[in-house]
Amino acid sequence: MLANWTAKIANLLVEEVDAGPGTRVLIDVPVHWRSLVWVLGTWVTGATAVLDAGDGEGLVGDGADPDVVVTTRPERWLDECDVVTAVALPSFALRWPGTLPGAALDGSADVAAQPDALGPLAPASAGHPAIVSGGLSTSFAELAAGPASAQGLREGTTAIELALAIEALTASSGVVGLRG
């Protein structure tokens, strides 16, 4: 299921914004299995995942504009980004509840309509930023080396939580998400 969602999200990003190295995907979704697959789908395209502070005050990181925003609050971003994807958090949500605001994409229905297989993608270089969070950038190489070596990741941040989950998955371990 993880590979299926990751491929579908990557395909949506390529279709909507021609995602690849240099593309910035702002992920304004709390730590959740859906935020994890959006980060993975972003990385598969070679794009950079930009993580929002979640405080409603806008972008964190280096302040550069995102090419697409993935969010649980699409109305917040419609005036700031051309491509906004609304993500419903219920695990079995097949579509955004109610009417989508503006021209927002549906992070469930529009993703489900994408192919399960990936097409050709441009790989990111190892030095390319994988995550931008809290004003710090972590490259694909640093991320691959593990969370302990990733300078841009700090305990208690969304970035470190996602990186630890991904590290567990790559080690063939399971991940259980708990809300505190």
Buried (B, 14 or more C-beta within 10 A) or exposed (E): EEEEBBBBBBBBBBBBBEBBBEBBBBBBBBBBBBBBBBBBBBBBBBBBBBBBBBEEEEBBBEEEEBBBBBBBBBEBBBEEBEBBBBBBEEEEBEBBEEEBBEEBBBBBBBBBEBEEEBEEBEEBEEEBBBBBBBEBBBBBBBBBEEBEEBEBBEEEBBBBBBBBBBBEBEEEEEEEEEEE
